[in-house]
Amino acid sequence: MILQVVGYKDVGKTTIVSRIVKHFKRLGYPVVTIKHHGHAHEEITLPHEHVDHMRHFNAGADQSIVQGHQYIESIQRYDEMSLQTLIGECVTIDDSIILVEGYKDADYDKVVLYRNQAEFEQLNRLSNVKYALHRDKVVDEFGQFERWLDTWVQNNKG
């Protein structure tokens, strides 16, 4: 099951995705998140270069994986790939709910988060918009949204 949360910069997408993760984890679901780093001309921040696996990566490894006691971290070189490819090649937890922050043009079910009517109208033109949240009403309407999420999961179990 894949659900996107989309909206414009600084509208609160990360906050909403975090709240959705907490909701689904309370219900016992495995959850994977994917975030599109859409900040122009700015790369994601990588771990410190003096960490052993980053020394491997900086020496030229195309992928460097470090395993701890409870966590695995993977850093990989790859020109921007499609969301579908990213899901197919990188998601390793079976039967998970995949929450995607961003990737407006992808074709999965979407929750749109908006500030005003103009943003709502723009975002509502995207494919597969299933729910819309006004960012100023999230606190008051989150219980209703959680009930919608529960219905969405039930309808998408396969």
Buried (B, 14 or more C-beta within 10 A) or exposed (E): BBBBBBBBEEBBBBEBBBBBBEBBEEEEBEBBBBBBEEEEEEEEEEEEEEBEBBEBBBEEBEEBEBEEEEEEEEBEEEEEEEBEEBBEEEEEEEEBBBBBBBBBEBEBBBBBBBBEEEBBEBBEEBEEBBBBBBBEEBEEEBEEBBEBBEEBBEEEEE
